[in-house]
Amino acid sequence: MRVLLIFCFLWGAETLAQNGVFNSAYKGNLNIQLGNSSNYFGLSTLNFTGSKYDLTLSNTRLEQPYEGMPGVTLGDFSSNQYKLSIGYTVKRGVLISLNLDNIKYRVSPQTLVISGRVMDGFDQLGGLSGTYNNTSVAMDTIGFRFGASSTKYIATKLEFIQNLYRLRSRMFVVNGVYGLGIGVLHTTSALVFGPSEQPVLSGLSGIGLNASLGLRVEFFRHFYVMPTLNGGFLFQRNIRLDVSDATQFAQHTASYGQLAINVGTVFFLGKQKNCDCPHF
């Protein structure tokens, strides 16, 4: 029975393919994709500014809170490290897309190199006090922790689609996809420093830039899997740290590389027949 169902599906898909010349990069196509990612960060210099302190952490290692590709939690989707994209092909092979990339990172356990000042009596947890100049301090001795439990990179992206291989029936197609994106950052952060653990805060925090290169492997005209390499910069300029003190914020520039796996669908909303477009 299962073999019969598969045969009927393939026959139906092949019949659809013969109704017109198929091209998933046709003008007017829409695509929706969802994915997961693993991120790697370059060294970053973090600045923590407030009325009672002004600290710089030099050459700080950042990491995502998972090893490799994190799992997906359906019960609380907001806690996932996910990618979502909706795109429209404005002309053949040219795609404009709106992307949401939820990235997580934290300061990994390490010896911090700090410079700046901390007001006497402020840091009741770790005991930092006075003036520092490239001073090495182990994180576990002062209880310092900082991380972004969610940095949503909301970007507009220009992408180009290049055909690499296809069957004559267009039932199996391999397209190369490469592009550039720019957008805003919305960060939810948490800090352990000072008199107590600071509350989790969210807000617009900066802008991002990225470039991507992917391989879109398409099946049965409408569905695809796309592994993608991404890289870029997160220009974090205003990460809020204290709900009661607007003078407290953090800023830094994080470079990152990303391996992502996306699954998606492509379709054409119009009613034209015998067109170079994928109808359901």
Secondary structure as UniProt FT lines:
FT   HELIX           2..17
FT   TURN            18..19
FT   TURN            24..25
FT   TURN            27..28
FT   STRAND          29..41
FT   STRAND          44..50
FT   TURN            51..52
FT   STRAND          53..60
FT   STRAND          62..63
FT   TURN            75..76
FT   HELIX           77..79
FT   STRAND          82..91
FT   TURN            92..93
FT   STRAND          94..107
FT   STRAND          111..118
FT   TURN            120..122
FT   TURN            124..126
FT   STRAND          130..138
FT   HELIX           139..142
FT   STRAND          145..166
FT   TURN            168..169
FT   STRAND          172..193
FT   TURN            194..195
FT   STRAND          196..197
FT   STRAND          201..219
FT   TURN            220..222
FT   STRAND          223..240
FT   TURN            243..244
FT   TURN            246..247
FT   STRAND          249..268
//
